[in-house]
């Protein structure tokens, strides 16, 4: 994650779970890097920079409309899938969430080991120290 970019905790209010917050941040990173829809790319960059929160960004008409358009395309794609294809897509989504959670658990374990060796003060001021509870 670039130094000037918000962390997963920025998305916890909407996502409610840490793995989903990471998925949302990762999606924002993909949108920010794409050259396609200018409004979505701009929104993602603004949110990731911390200049605007995601909820606030969704209040901006151009961002909201671009996101609704993208969501409609996604819904049409889902509607065109067979039950088996939808089931596989859901399973893949769950596998990705599980992978994010494993990544988060590993990061927390590594931070705990560093704190245990006296390598940090334990003040909890790091970018990924949020108010989440396992």
Protein Blocks (a to p, Z undefined) as FASTA:
>chain_A
ZZkbccfklmmmmnopaklmmmmmmmmmmmmmpcklmklmmmmmmmmnopacfklmmmpm
klmmmmmmmmmmmmmmmmmpcfklmmmmmmmmmmmmmmmmmmmmmmmmmmmmmmmnopag
olopafklccbdZZ
